[in-house]
Amino acid sequence: MGQKTGDSVRHGDRPSSNHYIFITTAQIKTYALGIAALLYEEAQGTVPEQLKTLSGLEATVRGQLLQYVSPEIALFLSKAPVAPPQGEPES
């Protein structure tokens, strides 16, 4: 598969896979909206009173991102090859 340019982002289909797919900005937005809907639904079922104030909504979203989203991103990033900063030798 050729490399796309523009608004595309390279993303591994699985953290352990060397095969890469490209996800466009529009697809990222679609997935983000889907995740937001799922998290809202989850919050409605567990802490509906938190969704009545801006501070409660902010705390709920922050908690959900830390609980559900950030670990998945960290897992993906921990599998991605990382280049050493310029000027520092590779270990």
SULRA-V181871 format. One record per residue. N is the residue number from 0. SS is DSSP state (A for helix, B for strand, O for the rest). Layout:
n:N ss:SS
n:N ss:SS
//
This chain:
n:0 ss:O
n:1 ss:O
n:2 ss:O
n:3 ss:O
n:4 ss:O
n:5 ss:O
n:6 ss:O
n:7 ss:B
n:8 ss:B
n:9 ss:B
n:10 ss:B
n:11 ss:B
n:12 ss:O
n:13 ss:O
n:14 ss:O
n:15 ss:O
n:16 ss:O
n:17 ss:O
n:18 ss:O
n:19 ss:B
n:20 ss:B
n:21 ss:B
n:22 ss:B
n:23 ss:B
n:24 ss:A
n:25 ss:A
n:26 ss:A
n:27 ss:A
n:28 ss:A
n:29 ss:A
n:30 ss:A
n:31 ss:A
n:32 ss:A
n:33 ss:A
n:34 ss:A
n:35 ss:A
n:36 ss:A
n:37 ss:A
n:38 ss:A
n:39 ss:A
n:40 ss:A
n:41 ss:A
n:42 ss:A
n:43 ss:A
n:44 ss:A
n:45 ss:A
n:46 ss:O
n:47 ss:A
n:48 ss:A
n:49 ss:A
n:50 ss:A
n:51 ss:A
n:52 ss:O
n:53 ss:A
n:54 ss:A
n:55 ss:A
n:56 ss:A
n:57 ss:A
n:58 ss:A
n:59 ss:A
n:60 ss:A
n:61 ss:A
n:62 ss:A
n:63 ss:A
n:64 ss:A
n:65 ss:A
n:66 ss:A
n:67 ss:A
n:68 ss:A
n:69 ss:A
n:70 ss:A
n:71 ss:A
n:72 ss:A
n:73 ss:A
n:74 ss:A
n:75 ss:A
n:76 ss:A
n:77 ss:A
n:78 ss:A
n:79 ss:O
n:80 ss:O
n:81 ss:O
n:82 ss:O
n:83 ss:O
n:84 ss:O
n:85 ss:O
n:86 ss:O
n:87 ss:O
n:88 ss:O
n:89 ss:O
n:90 ss:O
//
